[in-house]
Amino acid sequence: MNQNSKLFDGLGRVMNEAAGVADGVRREVETVVKSQAQRFVGDMDLVKRADFDALRELVQVQSEEIDKLREEIAALKPKKKAE
């Protein structure tokens, strides 16, 4: 009975060590994948979200100003009479 207990204790230790090694490998793989993804995204010359939102707001404001100017120009043009 004592022999079986030692066997199971040894087996349990081996399984714990294997789980620890597997966890270490998992973390290492995650680190490598994350760094590769960051490098890939960095090489793509992407726009940051804050910059995109700021530019979108600016374009929206300018579009509204252009519409107002078009209305003013249309109001200043002499209306042609139907012949």
GROMACS elastic network, one bead per residue, 0.5 to 0.9 nm:
[ bonds ]
;  ai    aj funct       b0    kb
    1     4     6  0.52688   500
    1     5     6  0.64136   500
    1     6     6  0.88665   500
    2     5     6  0.50495   500
    2     6     6  0.63253   500
    2     7     6  0.86195   500
    3     6     6  0.52262   500
    3     7     6  0.61936   500
    3     8     6  0.87206   500
    4     8     6  0.61294   500
    4     9     6  0.84745   500
    5     8     6  0.51792   500
    5     9     6  0.60545   500
    5    10     6  0.85272   500
    6    10     6  0.60181   500
    6    11     6  0.83990   500
    7    10     6  0.51592   500
    7    11     6  0.60516   500
    7    12     6  0.85072   500
    8    12     6  0.59348   500
    8    13     6  0.85294   500
    9    12     6  0.50324   500
    9    13     6  0.62372   500
    9    14     6  0.86632   500
   10    13     6  0.51060   500
   10    14     6  0.62023   500
   10    15     6  0.85938   500
   11    14     6  0.51010   500
   11    15     6  0.61512   500
   11    16     6  0.86069   500
   12    15     6  0.50903   500
   12    16     6  0.61550   500
   12    17     6  0.85969   500
   13    16     6  0.50514   500
   13    17     6  0.61137   500
   13    18     6  0.84853   500
   14    17     6  0.50906   500
   14    18     6  0.60340   500
   14    19     6  0.85316   500
   15    19     6  0.60821   500
   15    20     6  0.85497   500
   16    19     6  0.50484   500
   16    20     6  0.61907   500
   16    21     6  0.86462   500
   17    21     6  0.61651   500
   17    22     6  0.85258   500
   18    21     6  0.50337   500
   18    22     6  0.60256   500
   18    23     6  0.84810   500
   19    22     6  0.50012   500
   19    23     6  0.60653   500
   19    24     6  0.85585   500
   20    23     6  0.50717   500
   20    24     6  0.61996   500
   20    25     6  0.86483   500
   21    24     6  0.50126   500
   21    25     6  0.61692   500
   21    26     6  0.85414   500
   22    25     6  0.50508   500
   22    26     6  0.60755   500
   22    27     6  0.86368   500
   23    27     6  0.62165   500
   23    28     6  0.85878   500
   24    27     6  0.51603   500
   24    28     6  0.61705   500
   24    29     6  0.86277   500
   25    28     6  0.50151   500
   25    29     6  0.61010   500
   25    30     6  0.85380   500
   26    29     6  0.51618   500
   26    30     6  0.61515   500
   26    31     6  0.86215   500
   27    30     6  0.50422   500
   27    31     6  0.61474   500
   27    32     6  0.86763   500
   28    31     6  0.50845   500
   28    32     6  0.62566   500
   28    33     6  0.86203   500
   29    32     6  0.51402   500
   29    33     6  0.60627   500
   29    34     6  0.84248   500
   30    33     6  0.51642   500
   30    34     6  0.59370   500
   30    35     6  0.85106   500
   31    34     6  0.51450   500
   31    35     6  0.61282   500
   31    36     6  0.85595   500
   32    35     6  0.52349   500
   32    36     6  0.61273   500
   32    37     6  0.85588   500
   33    36     6  0.51125   500
   33    37     6  0.60634   500
   33    38     6  0.85712   500
   34    37     6  0.50864   500
   34    38     6  0.61329   500
   34    39     6  0.85790   500
   35    38     6  0.50746   500
   35    39     6  0.61355   500
   35    40     6  0.85458   500
   36    39     6  0.50728   500
   36    40     6  0.60684   500
   36    41     6  0.86022   500
   37    41     6  0.61012   500
   37    42     6  0.83829   500
   38    41     6  0.51854   500
   38    42     6  0.59253   500
   38    43     6  0.85471   500
   39    43     6  0.61577   500
   39    44     6  0.87766   500
   40    43     6  0.52429   500
   40    44     6  0.65296   500
   41    44     6  0.51882   500
   41    45     6  0.74440   500
   41    46     6  0.73172   500
   42    45     6  0.62334   500
   42    46     6  0.74134   500
   43    46     6  0.82307   500
   47    50     6  0.84503   500
   47    51     6  0.66769   500
   47    52     6  0.65225   500
   48    51     6  0.53457   500
   48    52     6  0.62980   500
   48    53     6  0.87619   500
   49    52     6  0.50222   500
   49    53     6  0.61185   500
   49    54     6  0.85672   500
   50    53     6  0.51828   500
   50    54     6  0.61611   500
   50    55     6  0.86252   500
   51    54     6  0.51470   500
   51    55     6  0.61547   500
   51    56     6  0.85334   500
   52    55     6  0.52053   500
   52    56     6  0.60550   500
   52    57     6  0.86307   500
   53    56     6  0.50421   500
   53    57     6  0.62004   500
   53    58     6  0.86260   500
   54    57     6  0.52208   500
   54    58     6  0.62600   500
   54    59     6  0.87254   500
   55    59     6  0.61385   500
   55    60     6  0.85520   500
   56    59     6  0.51504   500
   56    60     6  0.61746   500
   56    61     6  0.87262   500
   57    60     6  0.50726   500
   57    61     6  0.62773   500
   57    62     6  0.86416   500
   58    61     6  0.52029   500
   58    62     6  0.61787   500
   58    63     6  0.85238   500
   59    62     6  0.50496   500
   59    63     6  0.59484   500
   59    64     6  0.85937   500
   60    63     6  0.50532   500
   60    64     6  0.63360   500
   60    65     6  0.87487   500
   61    64     6  0.52122   500
   61    65     6  0.63521   500
   61    66     6  0.87308   500
   62    66     6  0.60964   500
   62    67     6  0.85902   500
   63    66     6  0.50618   500
   63    67     6  0.62387   500
   63    68     6  0.87233   500
   64    67     6  0.51315   500
   64    68     6  0.63564   500
   64    69     6  0.87488   500
   65    68     6  0.51176   500
   65    69     6  0.62132   500
   65    70     6  0.86398   500
   66    69     6  0.50524   500
   66    70     6  0.61428   500
   66    71     6  0.86331   500
   67    70     6  0.51169   500
   67    71     6  0.63180   500
   67    72     6  0.87599   500
   68    71     6  0.51111   500
   68    72     6  0.63084   500
   68    73     6  0.87233   500
   69    73     6  0.61232   500
   69    74     6  0.85060   500
   70    73     6  0.50800   500
   70    74     6  0.60678   500
   70    75     6  0.85489   500
   71    74     6  0.50946   500
   71    75     6  0.61928   500
   71    76     6  0.87417   500
   72    75     6  0.50699   500
   72    76     6  0.62972   500
   72    77     6  0.88518   500
   73    76     6  0.51055   500
   73    77     6  0.63223   500
   74    77     6  0.53683   500
   74    78     6  0.84294   500
   75    78     6  0.78273   500
   75    79     6  0.87435   500
   76    79     6  0.88182   500
   77    80     6  0.89720   500
   80    83     6  0.88982   500
